[in-house]
Amino acid sequence: MSFCKNEWGNRILYQIIEEDAQLLAQKRIGRKLTDDELYQVKKGIEWGMECWTIVVNTAIDIAVQKS
C-alpha cells in the first residue's frame, strides 16, 4: 500500500486533479471544460466538501467494521 505525500511529508488520502475533472467532462458532455467552467467546477467541489467530516467519519466507520 502506498500513499502520495505533500511537500511537508503528509500522506494524501484523496485528491482531485484537473485531469480527473476533464476526463469526466469528456465522458459527460463530449468535450473538455473551458477555464471558466473548470473554475466553476472547482467552486462546486469546494461547496460539496463543506461536509467532508461526515464523509470521512462514515468511511472510518465502514473501515473499522470491515477489520
DANOR-V148709 format. One record per helix or strand. SS is the DSSP state (h for helix, s for strand). FROM is the first residue (numbers start at 1). TO is the last residue. If there is no record, write none. Layout:
SS&FROM&TO, SS&FROM&TO
This chain:
s&4&5, s&11&12, h&18&29, h&35&66
